[in-house]
Amino acid sequence: MATSFVDKARITIKAGNGGNGAVAFHREKYVAAGGPDGGDGGKGGDIVFVVDDNMSTLMDFRYKRKYVAGTGADGQGKRCSGKDGESLYIRVPRGTLVRDTETGGIMHDMSDGKPFIAARGGKGGWGNKHFATPTRQVPRFAKPGLPGEAHDITLELKLLADVGLVGFPNVGKSTLLSVVSKAHPKIANYHFTTLFPNLGVVYVDEGRSFVMADIPGIIEGASKGAGLGHDFLRHIERCRLLIHLVDVSGSEGRDPVEDFDAINAELREYSAELAGRRQIVAANKCDLCGGSRDNIERLKAHVEALGYKFIEMSAATHHGTRELVKMAAEQLRELPPVIHFEADYVPPEPVIGTAEDLTIEKCDDVWVVEGGWLQRLMSSVNFSDNESMMYFDRVLRDNGVYKRMEEMGVRDGDTVSIYNLEFEYRD
């Protein structure tokens, strides 16, 4: 049976390229030697992720996989700069992690509601107006725009909930959520009724509430990919408190102590941190025990010996549900806020080529150096930082760029232009 819930998606994003600078000269009747007036190219548009609280799945990314921002317009004469490319805003549910697919590193956690620029547009190229000097009054060259950043992105939705309901399928999680909140999950007496997480706001009393998530039933082997549980274990990671529902009725011939241990084993297999999360163990379906308390007492003794809180309840008859809500609220008071995942993505170092991969030519009295790997290097260097500038200079020297220029005739004091950087050559 197919599910409409999509909690992981892979997409490709590409920021816009910068527009090219223009080569133009001021021409006006009765104005002699108007000079260069070529405008700069516009900046390429960014790719920006924004939170949309009306979204609850990543379904929108199932069919559309490529997202491209607008390219900056080319510069024009009369010192007119090109229009900046239009940024592309991609809406995602709150709680989505933006990961770099290649490294798996977290670029941003979209739970704080702040927009995140995942790919920056390329800078626009300079027009020839920038290259006029007292000795170079008619520059006949301009600069191309730099390319925008591109990434393969994996979006991963981890729900934002204070409390997560865990347990085997059909133990009453959906029923409990429907009783204590205004959520209306699908409920039926068969396994895997819940195919995607449901969220509900539980009101405790005036000014106190928390969010509860009904997580699809976990089965043995879930941490290794069996059943539905593997796909949804990630949603429990943000939950500050787990309510572990166990069926003590024996109606399906199951042993509640074995069920409790099996679910905790799956949590440990998936994440040691998750297994250590605080739990309240709720013995559900007590109304179906037929007067026998054997299962209830065995489970109570087992979980209390392990240090867990224990409560008897019946979601179907509402017995004990109010007490469970109050117990959960008291526990939440002592626990830290919902987990926020810190970014750990480190941009890769640009692939550096050799001087032979570059185009070096003399335009007027300026040495113009261009090439693919040099473009990428320029995008990664902060030219307002002295250390970054020294790194840039060292890369050019170590990769034979200066040596090749000297062989072509560059002299001390000559002007060198590399995209939007111009400097005097010093031997």
JOFENJO-V461666 format. One record per helix or strand of 2 or more residues. SS is the DSSP state (H for helix, E for strand). FROM is the first residue (numbers start at 0). TO is the last residue. If there is no record, write none. Layout:
<<SS,FROM,TO> <SS,FROM,TO>>
This chain:
<<E,7,13> <E,46,50> <H,58,60> <E,65,67> <E,87,91> <E,95,99> <E,105,109> <E,115,118> <H,127,130> <E,149,156> <E,162,165> <H,172,179> <E,197,204> <E,207,213> <H,221,223> <H,228,235> <E,240,246> <H,255,269> <H,271,274> <E,277,283> <H,285,287> <H,293,304> <E,308,311> <H,320,333> <H,354,356> <E,358,362> <E,365,369> <H,371,379> <H,385,397> <H,400,407> <E,414,417> <E,420,423>>
